[in-house]
Amino acid sequence: LKSARRQRQTTNSVERSCARTGGLGRVASVGQSMAEEGEEPPVEQLKEVPPLTEEEVEARAAIFDYIFKEAAAQDMKGKSINERKENALEDKALTYAEFDFHLMTELFTKIKTNFGPVYEKGIFLDLGSGVGKACMAAALQHPFEKVVGVEILQGLSEVATASLAKYQEAQLPEGEVKPEVQLIKGDFVGEFEAHVDALLPQVTFCLAVASCYGEKEIQALVAAARKMPASSFFVTFTQPLPESFVIDDDRHPRQRRAAAVRKACSKRGVEPCPPEEIQVEPPQIDPDGVTLVHKEVMQVLWGEPATCFIYKKMPKPELVEEAPETEGPA
C-alpha cells in the first residue's frame, strides 16, 4: 500500500509539473533570454479549466449554430458522396461522419470531471475534420492555443473555409479566449509529416471519428498518439487504437500464465516447478502507449450509437535517486 501511495504521489507530481508547462516545456520568450545568460527561466503557470456552465454552453451553441447555419448534415453528407463518386474515390475511410456541438460538450465535461485536470492552451487536433464542426465546437468550448483540422475532400474543405470566416467574425463573451483555428486541406495519412508531425508535441487533445478508417488510417493515429505529450487525451469513435499500443498491466493473464507453466515444465531432468513458484512474465508494454480511461456507447449524428474510446497518455513516474548512505565518524 505504501508503494502504491508513493507511485500515485509521484504521478501526481509529474502531472503538476506537466501542468506548469502544458506538457510541452514552454517558457516565455524572456525566459529564453534568461536561459542564454545562464539564469533559471520562469515556468509558465497554466490554469485548470472547469466544464462550462449550462448558460455558457447555451451562449456558445448559438454561435456554433450561426457558423454552420448553411451546412446541414444531410447536405454535407451528399456533398461528400458526390465528390467521391465523381473522382472514383472508393476508400471507405472518406465516409462523412457529422460531429455536433453538444457531443463535444459531453466529451469535454466527462473528461474534465473524471479524468482531469485539463489546462488551458495546447493544441486540439481533428484527424479527418470534415467541414470543421468538431474543431469549431472545441474552439468555442475550451481556451486552446490553437485548433487544427485536416480534411482530404475538396468540397468539405471549401465549406470549412467559409465556416472559418464566420468563426473569425464571431464575438465571444468578454474576457474569453478565442483560439486560432486552422483548417487544412490535406491527407493526414499520406501527408502526415507535412501537416501533422510538427504539431504533435503540443497536441493536448486529438480526435478521430474512425468509423470507417482502414489499417493505414489507424496506424497514422498511433503515429500521432506516440508523439503527443504526457497528460494529453486521444479520443476515437467506433474503432479503438490497436491493443498493442494500449497500456494494460493485466492484459491476457491466462495466456501469460499458460506460457509460464509451459516454460517451467519444459526443462528436462528437473523436477516440475510448484505452481506457487512459477514466475509469470508481465505483458509487453509500448513505452509511448496510451491508457484507456473510459469506454462508452454514445448517441451520434452519423448513424447507430457508436462506442467512444477515451485514452490518456499517463505521465511516466519520476525516478528518484536515493542518496548514498554515509558512514558516521569512526
C-alpha positions as a Markdown table, in Angstrom:
| # | Residue | x | y | z |
|---|---|---|---|---|
| 1 | Leu | 0.0 | 0.0 | 0.0 |
| 2 | Lys | 2.9 | 2.4 | 0.8 |
| 3 | Ser | 4.4 | 1.6 | -2.5 |
| 4 | Ala | 1.1 | 2.3 | -4.3 |
| 5 | Arg | 0.7 | 5.6 | -2.5 |
| 6 | Arg | 4.2 | 6.6 | -3.4 |
| 7 | Gln | 3.6 | 5.9 | -7.0 |
| 8 | Arg | 0.3 | 7.9 | -7.0 |
| 9 | Gln | 2.1 | 10.8 | -5.3 |
| 10 | Thr | 4.9 | 10.6 | -7.9 |
| 11 | Thr | 2.5 | 10.5 | -10.8 |
| 12 | Asn | 0.6 | 13.5 | -9.3 |
| 13 | Ser | 3.8 | 15.5 | -9.0 |
| 14 | Val | 4.6 | 14.7 | -12.7 |
| 15 | Glu | 1.1 | 15.8 | -13.7 |
| 16 | Arg | 1.6 | 19.1 | -11.8 |
| 17 | Ser | 4.9 | 19.5 | -13.5 |
| 18 | Cys | 3.3 | 18.9 | -16.9 |
| 19 | Ala | 0.6 | 21.5 | -16.0 |
| 20 | Arg | 3.2 | 24.1 | -15.3 |
| 21 | Thr | 4.4 | 23.7 | -18.9 |
| 22 | Gly | 1.4 | 22.3 | -20.6 |
| 23 | Gly | 3.4 | 19.1 | -21.1 |
| 24 | Leu | 5.3 | 21.0 | -23.7 |
| 25 | Gly | 8.2 | 22.6 | -21.9 |
| 26 | Arg | 7.0 | 26.0 | -22.9 |
| 27 | Val | 8.6 | 29.1 | -21.3 |
| 28 | Ala | 8.1 | 32.8 | -22.1 |
| 29 | Ser | 10.5 | 34.5 | -24.6 |
| 30 | Val | 12.0 | 36.4 | -21.7 |
| 31 | Gly | 12.8 | 33.1 | -20.1 |
| 32 | Gln | 14.7 | 32.0 | -23.2 |
| 33 | Ser | 16.9 | 35.1 | -23.0 |
| 34 | Met | 17.5 | 34.4 | -19.3 |
| 35 | Ala | 18.5 | 30.9 | -20.1 |
| 36 | Glu | 21.0 | 32.1 | -22.6 |
| 37 | Glu | 22.5 | 34.3 | -19.8 |
| 38 | Gly | 22.7 | 31.2 | -17.5 |
| 39 | Glu | 19.8 | 32.2 | -15.3 |
| 40 | Glu | 16.9 | 29.8 | -14.4 |
| 41 | Pro | 13.9 | 30.7 | -16.8 |
| 42 | Pro | 10.5 | 31.3 | -15.2 |
| 43 | Val | 8.0 | 28.4 | -15.7 |
| 44 | Glu | 4.7 | 29.3 | -17.3 |
| 45 | Gln | 1.8 | 28.5 | -14.9 |
| 46 | Leu | -1.3 | 27.2 | -16.7 |
| 47 | Lys | -4.8 | 27.4 | -15.3 |
| 48 | Glu | -7.1 | 24.4 | -14.9 |
| 49 | Val | -10.2 | 24.8 | -17.0 |
| 50 | Pro | -13.5 | 23.5 | -15.5 |
| 51 | Pro | -16.5 | 22.4 | -17.5 |
| 52 | Leu | -18.8 | 25.1 | -19.0 |
| 53 | Thr | -21.9 | 26.0 | -17.1 |
| 54 | Glu | -25.3 | 25.5 | -18.8 |
| 55 | Glu | -25.6 | 29.2 | -19.5 |
| 56 | Glu | -22.1 | 29.2 | -21.2 |
| 57 | Val | -23.0 | 26.2 | -23.2 |
| 58 | Glu | -26.2 | 27.8 | -24.5 |
| 59 | Ala | -24.5 | 31.0 | -25.5 |
| 60 | Arg | -21.7 | 29.3 | -27.4 |
| 61 | Ala | -24.0 | 26.8 | -29.0 |
| 62 | Ala | -25.8 | 29.8 | -30.5 |
| 63 | Ile | -22.5 | 31.0 | -32.1 |
| 64 | Phe | -21.9 | 27.4 | -33.4 |
| 65 | Asp | -25.4 | 27.3 | -35.0 |
| 66 | Tyr | -24.7 | 30.7 | -36.7 |
| 67 | Ile | -21.4 | 29.5 | -38.1 |
| 68 | Phe | -23.0 | 26.3 | -39.6 |
| 69 | Lys | -26.4 | 27.7 | -40.5 |
| 70 | Glu | -25.9 | 26.8 | -44.1 |
| 71 | Ala | -24.1 | 23.4 | -43.5 |
| 72 | Ala | -26.9 | 21.0 | -42.7 |
| 73 | Ala | -25.7 | 17.4 | -42.0 |
| 74 | Gln | -27.6 | 15.8 | -44.9 |
| 75 | Asp | -26.3 | 18.4 | -47.4 |
| 76 | Met | -22.7 | 17.8 | -46.2 |
| 77 | Lys | -23.1 | 14.1 | -46.5 |
| 78 | Gly | -24.4 | 14.5 | -50.0 |
| 79 | Lys | -21.5 | 16.7 | -51.0 |
| 80 | Ser | -19.1 | 14.1 | -49.7 |
| 81 | Ile | -20.8 | 11.2 | -51.6 |
| 82 | Asn | -20.9 | 13.2 | -54.9 |
| 83 | Glu | -17.2 | 14.1 | -54.7 |
| 84 | Arg | -16.2 | 10.5 | -54.1 |
| 85 | Lys | -18.4 | 9.3 | -57.0 |
| 86 | Glu | -17.1 | 12.0 | -59.4 |
| 87 | Asn | -13.5 | 11.2 | -58.6 |
| 88 | Ala | -13.9 | 7.4 | -58.2 |
| 89 | Leu | -12.8 | 7.6 | -54.6 |
| 90 | Glu | -13.8 | 4.2 | -53.3 |
| 91 | Asp | -11.9 | 4.4 | -50.0 |
| 92 | Lys | -14.5 | 3.9 | -47.2 |
| 93 | Ala | -12.3 | 5.9 | -44.9 |
| 94 | Leu | -13.6 | 9.0 | -46.7 |
| 95 | Thr | -17.2 | 8.4 | -45.5 |
| 96 | Tyr | -18.7 | 11.5 | -43.9 |
| 97 | Ala | -19.4 | 11.5 | -40.2 |
| 98 | Glu | -21.2 | 14.5 | -38.6 |
| 99 | Phe | -20.0 | 15.9 | -35.3 |
| 100 | Asp | -22.1 | 18.4 | -33.3 |
| 101 | Phe | -21.6 | 20.9 | -30.6 |
| 102 | His | -23.3 | 19.1 | -27.8 |
| 103 | Leu | -21.4 | 15.9 | -28.4 |
| 104 | Met | -18.2 | 17.9 | -27.9 |
| 105 | Thr | -19.7 | 19.4 | -24.7 |
| 106 | Glu | -20.4 | 15.9 | -23.4 |
| 107 | Leu | -16.9 | 14.8 | -24.1 |
| 108 | Phe | -15.2 | 17.8 | -22.5 |
| 109 | Thr | -17.4 | 17.6 | -19.4 |
| 110 | Lys | -16.8 | 13.9 | -19.0 |
| 111 | Ile | -13.0 | 14.3 | -19.4 |
| 112 | Lys | -12.7 | 17.4 | -17.2 |
| 113 | Thr | -14.9 | 16.0 | -14.5 |
| 114 | Asn | -13.5 | 12.5 | -14.3 |
| 115 | Phe | -10.0 | 12.3 | -15.9 |
| 116 | Gly | -8.5 | 15.8 | -15.5 |
| 117 | Pro | -7.3 | 18.2 | -14.6 |
| 118 | Val | -7.4 | 19.8 | -18.0 |
| 119 | Tyr | -5.5 | 23.0 | -18.6 |
| 120 | Glu | -5.6 | 25.9 | -20.9 |
| 121 | Lys | -3.6 | 26.2 | -24.1 |
| 122 | Gly | -2.2 | 23.3 | -26.1 |
| 123 | Ile | -3.4 | 22.2 | -29.5 |
| 124 | Phe | -6.7 | 20.5 | -30.4 |
| 125 | Leu | -6.3 | 18.2 | -33.5 |
| 126 | Asp | -9.0 | 16.6 | -35.5 |
| 127 | Leu | -7.8 | 14.0 | -38.0 |
| 128 | Gly | -10.5 | 13.8 | -40.6 |
| 129 | Ser | -12.2 | 17.1 | -39.8 |
| 130 | Gly | -14.9 | 17.3 | -42.5 |
| 131 | Val | -16.4 | 20.8 | -42.6 |
| 132 | Gly | -14.8 | 21.7 | -39.2 |
| 133 | Lys | -17.7 | 21.2 | -36.8 |
| 134 | Ala | -15.7 | 19.4 | -34.2 |
| 135 | Cys | -12.9 | 22.0 | -34.5 |
| 136 | Met | -15.3 | 24.9 | -34.1 |
| 137 | Ala | -17.0 | 23.2 | -31.2 |
| 138 | Ala | -13.7 | 22.7 | -29.5 |
| 139 | Ala | -12.6 | 26.3 | -30.1 |
| 140 | Leu | -15.8 | 27.7 | -28.6 |
| 141 | Gln | -15.6 | 25.5 | -25.5 |
| 142 | His | -12.0 | 25.4 | -24.4 |
| 143 | Pro | -9.2 | 28.0 | -24.4 |
| 144 | Phe | -6.8 | 26.1 | -26.6 |
| 145 | Glu | -3.8 | 27.9 | -28.0 |
| 146 | Lys | -4.7 | 26.6 | -31.5 |
| 147 | Val | -7.3 | 24.3 | -33.1 |
| 148 | Val | -6.3 | 22.3 | -36.2 |
| 149 | Gly | -8.3 | 20.1 | -38.5 |
| 150 | Val | -7.1 | 18.1 | -41.5 |
| 151 | Glu | -9.6 | 17.1 | -44.2 |
| 152 | Ile | -8.8 | 15.5 | -47.6 |
| 153 | Leu | -12.1 | 16.2 | -49.6 |
| 154 | Gln | -12.1 | 19.4 | -51.5 |
| 155 | Gly | -15.9 | 20.1 | -51.2 |
| 156 | Leu | -15.9 | 19.7 | -47.4 |
| 157 | Ser | -12.7 | 21.8 | -47.1 |
| 158 | Glu | -14.4 | 24.6 | -49.0 |
| 159 | Val | -17.4 | 24.6 | -46.6 |
| 160 | Ala | -14.9 | 24.6 | -43.7 |
| 161 | Thr | -13.1 | 27.6 | -45.1 |
| 162 | Ala | -16.4 | 29.5 | -45.3 |
| 163 | Ser | -17.3 | 28.5 | -41.8 |
| 164 | Leu | -13.9 | 29.6 | -40.6 |
| 165 | Ala | -14.6 | 33.1 | -41.9 |
| 166 | Lys | -17.8 | 33.2 | -39.8 |
| 167 | Tyr | -15.9 | 32.0 | -36.7 |
| 168 | Gln | -13.4 | 34.8 | -37.1 |
| 169 | Glu | -16.2 | 37.3 | -37.2 |
| 170 | Ala | -18.0 | 35.9 | -34.2 |
| 171 | Gln | -17.7 | 37.6 | -30.8 |
| 172 | Leu | -17.1 | 35.5 | -27.7 |
| 173 | Pro | -18.1 | 36.8 | -24.2 |
| 174 | Glu | -15.8 | 39.5 | -22.9 |
| 175 | Gly | -12.6 | 38.1 | -21.4 |
| 176 | Glu | -12.9 | 34.7 | -23.1 |
| 177 | Val | -10.1 | 33.3 | -25.1 |
| 178 | Lys | -10.8 | 32.8 | -28.8 |
| 179 | Pro | -8.3 | 30.2 | -30.1 |
| 180 | Glu | -6.7 | 30.4 | -33.5 |
| 181 | Val | -8.3 | 27.9 | -35.9 |
| 182 | Gln | -6.5 | 26.3 | -38.9 |
| 183 | Leu | -8.4 | 24.0 | -41.2 |
| 184 | Ile | -6.1 | 22.2 | -43.6 |
| 185 | Lys | -7.0 | 20.7 | -47.0 |
| 186 | Gly | -4.8 | 17.6 | -46.9 |
| 187 | Asp | -4.3 | 13.9 | -46.3 |
| 188 | Phe | -3.3 | 13.1 | -42.7 |
| 189 | Val | -2.0 | 9.7 | -43.8 |
| 190 | Gly | -0.1 | 10.4 | -47.0 |
| 191 | Glu | 0.9 | 13.9 | -45.9 |
| 192 | Phe | 1.5 | 13.2 | -42.2 |
| 193 | Glu | 4.9 | 14.9 | -42.0 |
| 194 | Ala | 3.7 | 18.0 | -43.9 |
| 195 | His | 0.5 | 18.6 | -41.9 |
| 196 | Val | 0.6 | 16.7 | -38.6 |
| 197 | Asp | 4.0 | 15.7 | -37.4 |
| 198 | Ala | 5.4 | 19.1 | -36.2 |
| 199 | Leu | 2.2 | 19.8 | -34.2 |
| 200 | Leu | 2.2 | 16.6 | -32.1 |
| 201 | Pro | 4.5 | 17.7 | -29.2 |
| 202 | Gln | 1.9 | 20.4 | -28.4 |
| 203 | Val | -1.3 | 18.4 | -29.1 |
| 204 | Thr | -3.2 | 18.0 | -25.8 |
| 205 | Phe | -6.4 | 16.7 | -27.3 |
| 206 | Cys | -6.7 | 14.6 | -30.5 |
| 207 | Leu | -10.0 | 13.4 | -32.0 |
| 208 | Ala | -10.6 | 10.8 | -34.7 |
| 209 | Val | -14.0 | 9.7 | -35.8 |
| 210 | Ala | -12.7 | 6.4 | -37.0 |
| 211 | Ser | -15.9 | 4.7 | -38.0 |
| 212 | Cys | -14.7 | 3.7 | -41.5 |
| 213 | Tyr | -11.0 | 4.0 | -41.1 |
| 214 | Gly | -8.7 | 1.3 | -42.5 |
| 215 | Glu | -5.4 | 0.0 | -41.4 |
| 216 | Lys | -3.3 | 2.8 | -42.8 |
| 217 | Glu | -5.5 | 5.4 | -41.0 |
| 218 | Ile | -5.4 | 3.6 | -37.7 |
| 219 | Gln | -1.6 | 3.4 | -37.9 |
| 220 | Ala | -1.5 | 7.1 | -38.6 |
| 221 | Leu | -3.5 | 7.6 | -35.4 |
| 222 | Val | -0.9 | 5.5 | -33.5 |
| 223 | Ala | 1.9 | 7.5 | -35.0 |
| 224 | Ala | 0.2 | 10.7 | -33.8 |
| 225 | Ala | -0.5 | 9.5 | -30.3 |
| 226 | Arg | 3.0 | 8.3 | -29.9 |
| 227 | Lys | 4.4 | 11.8 | -30.2 |
| 228 | Met | 1.8 | 13.6 | -28.0 |
| 229 | Pro | 2.9 | 14.9 | -24.6 |
| 230 | Ala | 2.1 | 13.5 | -21.2 |
| 231 | Ser | -1.4 | 14.1 | -19.8 |
| 232 | Ser | -2.8 | 14.6 | -23.3 |
| 233 | Phe | -6.1 | 12.9 | -24.4 |
| 234 | Phe | -6.8 | 10.9 | -27.6 |
| 235 | Val | -10.5 | 10.2 | -28.4 |
| 236 | Thr | -11.7 | 7.8 | -31.1 |
| 237 | Phe | -15.2 | 6.7 | -32.1 |
| 238 | Thr | -16.3 | 3.2 | -33.3 |
| 239 | Gln | -12.8 | 1.8 | -33.6 |
| 240 | Pro | -10.2 | 1.7 | -30.8 |
| 241 | Leu | -6.5 | 2.2 | -31.0 |
| 242 | Pro | -4.6 | -1.2 | -31.5 |
| 243 | Glu | -4.4 | -3.3 | -28.4 |
| 244 | Ser | -0.6 | -3.5 | -28.6 |
| 245 | Phe | -0.4 | 0.3 | -28.2 |
| 246 | Val | -2.7 | 0.4 | -25.1 |
| 247 | Ile | -1.0 | 0.1 | -21.8 |
| 248 | Asp | -2.7 | -2.7 | -19.7 |
| 249 | Asp | -0.7 | -4.4 | -16.9 |
| 250 | Asp | -3.2 | -7.2 | -16.7 |
| 251 | Arg | -3.5 | -8.0 | -20.4 |
| 252 | His | -4.2 | -11.7 | -21.3 |
| 253 | Pro | -3.4 | -13.1 | -17.8 |
| 254 | Arg | -4.4 | -16.7 | -18.7 |
| 255 | Gln | -2.3 | -16.8 | -21.8 |
| 256 | Arg | 0.7 | -15.4 | -19.9 |
| 257 | Arg | 0.2 | -17.9 | -17.1 |
| 258 | Ala | -0.1 | -20.8 | -19.5 |
| 259 | Ala | 3.2 | -19.7 | -21.3 |
| 260 | Ala | 4.9 | -19.5 | -17.9 |
| 261 | Val | 3.7 | -23.0 | -17.0 |
| 262 | Arg | 4.9 | -24.4 | -20.3 |
| 263 | Lys | 8.3 | -22.8 | -19.8 |
| 264 | Ala | 8.7 | -24.1 | -16.3 |
| 265 | Cys | 7.7 | -27.7 | -17.3 |
| 266 | Ser | 9.9 | -27.8 | -20.4 |
| 267 | Lys | 13.2 | -28.3 | -18.6 |
| 268 | Arg | 14.4 | -31.8 | -18.8 |
| 269 | Gly | 15.8 | -33.6 | -15.8 |
| 270 | Val | 14.4 | -31.0 | -13.4 |
| 271 | Glu | 11.5 | -31.6 | -11.0 |
| 272 | Pro | 8.4 | -29.7 | -12.1 |
| 273 | Cys | 8.2 | -26.3 | -10.5 |
| 274 | Pro | 5.5 | -25.9 | -7.8 |
| 275 | Pro | 2.6 | -23.7 | -9.1 |
| 276 | Glu | 3.2 | -21.0 | -6.5 |
| 277 | Glu | 6.8 | -20.6 | -7.6 |
| 278 | Ile | 6.0 | -20.2 | -11.3 |
| 279 | Gln | 7.1 | -16.7 | -12.5 |
| 280 | Val | 4.6 | -15.1 | -14.9 |
| 281 | Glu | 6.1 | -12.6 | -17.3 |
| 282 | Pro | 4.4 | -9.1 | -17.4 |
| 283 | Pro | 2.7 | -8.1 | -20.6 |
| 284 | Gln | 4.8 | -6.3 | -23.2 |
| 285 | Ile | 4.1 | -2.6 | -22.9 |
| 286 | Asp | 4.8 | 0.1 | -25.5 |
| 287 | Pro | 6.7 | 2.9 | -23.7 |
| 288 | Asp | 4.9 | 5.5 | -25.8 |
| 289 | Gly | 1.5 | 3.9 | -25.4 |
| 290 | Val | -1.8 | 5.3 | -24.0 |
| 291 | Thr | -4.1 | 4.1 | -21.3 |
| 292 | Leu | -7.8 | 3.5 | -21.9 |
| 293 | Val | -9.5 | 5.5 | -19.1 |
| 294 | His | -13.1 | 5.3 | -20.4 |
| 295 | Lys | -15.3 | 3.5 | -22.9 |
| 296 | Glu | -18.9 | 4.2 | -23.5 |
| 297 | Val | -21.6 | 3.8 | -26.2 |
| 298 | Met | -22.8 | 7.3 | -27.2 |
| 299 | Gln | -25.6 | 8.6 | -29.5 |
| 300 | Val | -24.1 | 10.2 | -32.6 |
| 301 | Leu | -25.4 | 12.0 | -35.6 |
| 302 | Trp | -23.9 | 9.8 | -38.3 |
| 303 | Gly | -26.0 | 6.6 | -37.6 |
| 304 | Glu | -26.3 | 4.0 | -34.9 |
| 305 | Pro | -24.9 | 4.7 | -31.5 |
| 306 | Ala | -21.1 | 4.4 | -31.5 |
| 307 | Thr | -18.5 | 3.4 | -28.9 |
| 308 | Cys | -16.4 | 6.3 | -27.7 |
| 309 | Phe | -12.9 | 5.4 | -26.5 |
| 310 | Ile | -11.1 | 7.9 | -24.3 |
| 311 | Tyr | -7.3 | 7.4 | -23.9 |
| 312 | Lys | -4.8 | 9.4 | -21.8 |
| 313 | Lys | -1.1 | 9.5 | -22.0 |
| 314 | Met | -0.1 | 8.9 | -18.4 |
| 315 | Pro | 2.9 | 10.8 | -17.1 |
| 316 | Lys | 5.9 | 8.5 | -16.6 |
| 317 | Pro | 6.8 | 8.2 | -12.9 |
| 318 | Glu | 9.9 | 10.2 | -11.9 |
| 319 | Leu | 12.8 | 8.1 | -10.9 |
| 320 | Val | 14.0 | 9.4 | -7.5 |
| 321 | Glu | 17.6 | 8.5 | -6.7 |
| 322 | Glu | 18.3 | 7.6 | -3.1 |
| 323 | Ala | 21.1 | 9.4 | -1.5 |
| 324 | Pro | 24.1 | 7.1 | -0.8 |
| 325 | Glu | 24.5 | 6.2 | 2.8 |
| 326 | Thr | 27.3 | 8.0 | 4.6 |
| 327 | Glu | 29.3 | 6.4 | 7.3 |
| 328 | Gly | 29.4 | 8.0 | 10.6 |
| 329 | Pro | 32.6 | 9.1 | 12.3 |
| 330 | Ala | 34.8 | 6.3 | 13.4 |
